[in-house]
Amino acid sequence: QVQLVESGGGSVQAGGSLRLSCAASGFSYSSYWMGWFRQAPGKEREGVAAIYIGGGRTYYADSVKGRFTISQDNAKNTLYLQMDSLKPEDTAMYYCAADEGSDVLSAIQALGVSASRDYFVYWGQGTQVTVSS
């Protein structure tokens, strides 16, 4: 049974930083696509960043490039999202997602990571990030 458990959310002022963690279990962690998505009230869930655990390739939404960094710790089966220079528009519920499908890469390349949510099967419960101005 795949389980994804996010942590690390909170409230910060604009310009601040947070690091989100996603503890993964129940699947072969080393050969999965994993990603971070976010959903603000009244908006659709959008992809923020994705990484292929087996190779380390990373992809980012334009809105977070240069500010967010996705990374992994294979020994701990944990995914991270380091968020720097946070802006009020980054306020959202952040979700960790995973999928082993080979179509994730083609989806990201065709649609961009921001529109790839339909290609991820497994989801965590989310952690809230609030950025005040």
BAKOLLUM-62348 format. One line per 8 residues: number of its first residue (from 1); their letters; for each residue z, x, y of C-alpha. Coordinates in steps of 0.001 Angstrom, whole numbers, plus 500000, padded with zeros to 6 digits. Layout:
NUM> A> Z/X/Y; ... $
REM end
This chain:
1> QVQLVESG> 500000/500000/500000; 498867/501513/503276; 501527/501648/505959; 501152/502830/509523; 504243/502966/511718; 503914/503807/515390; 506650/505148/517633; 507059/506889/520961 $
9> GGSVQAGG> 506130/504166/523401; 508127/503505/526530; 508064/503150/530285; 506975/505947/532597; 505842/506365/536160; 502251/507123/537026; 501457/510778/536439; 503951/511036/533622 $
17> SLRLSCAA> 503457/511770/529930; 504246/510202/526579; 503545/511220/522998; 502898/508525/520438; 503365/509118/516726; 501969/507276/513727; 503562/507888/510334; 501065/507147/507578 $
25> SGFSYSSY> 501680/506452/503900; 500049/504834/500911; 496649/506509/501047; 494944/509849/500700; 495729/510951/504237; 493535/514040/504131; 490249/512166/503919; 490595/509274/506308 $
33> WMGWFRQA> 489455/508342/509758; 492363/507524/512018; 492419/506232/515529; 494455/504981/518431; 493606/501671/520028; 495170/499713/522843; 495285/496136/524001; 496399/494973/527414 $
41> PGKEREGV> 497324/491321/528052; 494216/489185/528316; 491923/491981/527221; 490238/492939/523983; 491564/495720/521816; 489720/498937/522642; 489528/502307/521012; 491132/505227/522796 $
49> AAIYIGGG> 490647/508155/520417; 489687/508830/516828; 489889/511774/514456; 488547/512554/511002; 491563/513874/509162; 489434/515803/506688; 487515/517767/509300; 489331/517434/512596 $
57> RTYYADSV> 486445/515999/514609; 487784/514074/517587; 486308/511398/519796; 487624/509873/523010; 486925/506916/525214; 485589/507947/528611; 488603/506394/530302; 491012/508873/528698 $
65> KGRFTISQ> 488948/512053/528317; 490795/515021/529726; 494107/513141/529782; 494782/512125/526164; 494756/514329/523072; 494681/513081/519494; 496051/515388/516829; 497367/515401/513291 $
73> DNAKNTLY> 500046/517038/511198; 498853/516959/507591; 502170/518210/506254; 503937/515229/507788; 501107/512696/507315; 501477/511933/510990; 499002/511203/513731; 499806/511845/517389 $
81> LQMDSLKP> 498481/510823/520760; 499579/513006/523649; 499091/511072/526864; 499229/512966/530153; 498500/511953/533742; 499219/508361/532837; 497912/505606/535087; 499055/502001/535515 $
89> EDTAMYYC> 495813/500885/533847; 496940/502680/530667; 499615/500007/530248; 499044/498291/526902; 500233/497888/523350; 499020/500937/521454; 498037/500665/517805; 497383/503221/515111 $
97> AADEGSDV> 494538/502457/512718; 493025/504014/509613; 489959/503657/507447; 488299/505636/504679; 484859/504178/505214; 481852/506392/505802; 480534/503965/508432; 483228/504826/510960 $
105> LSAIQALG> 481389/507906/512199; 478073/506101/512611; 479874/503294/514444; 481552/505722/516821; 478285/507555/517436; 476394/504312/518062; 479015/502274/519902; 481517/504790/521167 $
113> VSASRDYF> 485111/504973/520034; 486086/502292/522530; 484115/499665/520574; 484893/500804/517034; 487868/498569/516195; 485948/496423/513683; 485386/499489/511490; 489071/500192/510924 $
121> VYWGQGTQ> 490799/498204/508185; 494418/499284/508311; 496592/498720/511367; 500133/499402/512487; 502350/496998/514400; 501950/498728/517734; 504134/500406/520333; 504299/499355/523977 $
129> VTVSS> 503370/501741/526781; 504128/500694/530350; 503088/502819/533326; 504428/501890/536739; 502907/502910/540053 $
REM end
